[in-house]
Amino acid sequence: MSWGTELWDQFDNLDKHTQWGIDFLERYAKFVKERLDIEQNYAKQLRNLVKKYCPKRSKDEEPRFTSCLSFYSILNELNDYAGQREVVAEEMAHKVYGELMRYSQDLKAERKHHLQEGRKAQQHLDHCWKMMDNSKKKFERECREAEKSQITYERLDNDINATKSEVEKAKNQFYARTHMADESKNEYAAQLQDFNAEQWKHFNNAIPHIFKNLQDMDQRRTVKLGETYRCFAEAERRVIPIISKCLEGMVSAAKAVDDRRDSVIVIESFKSGFDPPGDYPFEDFSQNLSRTGSDGTISKGDRERERDKDGTPGPRSDPKHQTSRTKNKLWLFGKKPKAPSLEDFSHLPPEQRRKRLQQRIDELSRELQKEMDQRDALNKMKDVYEKNPQMGDPVSLQPKISETICNMEKLRSEIHKNETWLSEVEGKQSSRGDRRHSADNHHHTPQGRESPEGSYTDDTSQEHHTPHHRPSPARPGQPTPHDPHEFDDEFDDDDPLPIIGHCKALYSFDGQNEGTLVMAEDEVLYIIEEDKGDGWTRARKQSGEEGYVPTSYVEITLEKNSKGAVTYI
């Protein structure tokens, strides 16, 4: 149905309706704007939340518990989820809100043009009607004047007293008025014919055409609203697959929590390497008490007389010796002052000292390898310069080569020094284990005080006066003071590598050699380190077990946009 034929007389109502349509479109645009503002604020708050709970410490200070790793995996997924909320906001801003505002301006301009054309047509019709009405009124006025002149002429013509000139004058005036009335009649008829023609054109051509344009405009506005409704929903639906992956990642992180592995990490992190304290000997403080005769014991005077006879002193308690014993007792839960950090980590328990030394040796070895690679590269460059002098002066590289060689010697010296300390620690731990095994076999608990190496002795002077070259590891009788949180940064040498892809086993592999990983045919593994050219790829099972597998045995798929290392607490 057409507005032009059905609503030919509803110009004002159509004016109001089209204005309402534009107002409704702008109201929906305002709704979308507030909606995308909510998305942007939501994404911003999520990112701030992730930033707040992300670790602010260095990676070496982060524990390796699966619960912590899973929590920060969830934070990473939540950060990606926030990014998808930002994508939704951007889609709504460009494809919905921005499009609606531009279309609203176009609608306003088009509506204004159509309404102006309608008003011009209406003004032209009003002008035609006014001209017709004026000619009508003129014709009516001329007819009345002609009737008056006719009555005057007839009255004078019938009056016997009227002169001939008066009658003739009235007659001429009557003829003149009659002629003017005829001319007004003809003019009125012509104006009426013109008005009717213009009115037909107005209501059958001009107004229907204008109303059709308004109808098309309103229908396009309705279609545009439907399209933006769909875009509004598509902006949300387009990110659902990625959001689902984020949620799946959170679920996978939750499944990766392993209480047994966390317990093992706690043991490895806080294991000191000390032997448990042995039984304390009974200290008899009643030796100097006087005995009565009725008890059948020797009195003090008798003992003194016996001592005078024999010339040997009796046992006497040593207050200093007792104080030393009290100070050297092993406490389990007492808070101890923090000892200063030493270069050889001798302030740490044996197990933690071994781990720190091994970690330092690994770091120094990596630095040494870098220096060796740099030396080889400089030597190759020097050879190129010697063969092609125009490319550079080989003498200019000599200072850098000398510096690199000097750095290599320093690193080798540091590695040797740390390896010596490590051998010393491992030797002591081995001897301590042998002694513990021997003691368990003989079921023997020696009496007296415990020595630094785990055996017992009755000579307390050895404990205080034996010279030593450097501080020895803490002994069970007197542990080295330390802060309970001092070893938090000792446990990060086993941080899991980030996942950079996945692979599918083409064949089964038994993994009999040390460091290799057993896999079954068609088993899917995570890739954590690419093949370095030796034919082996480092992989991780879903259970968390890691090892090397033959590269030719697997079909590898690397991720193009790997998230990188996972952050931990």
Disulfide bonds with the S-S distance in Angstrom:
none
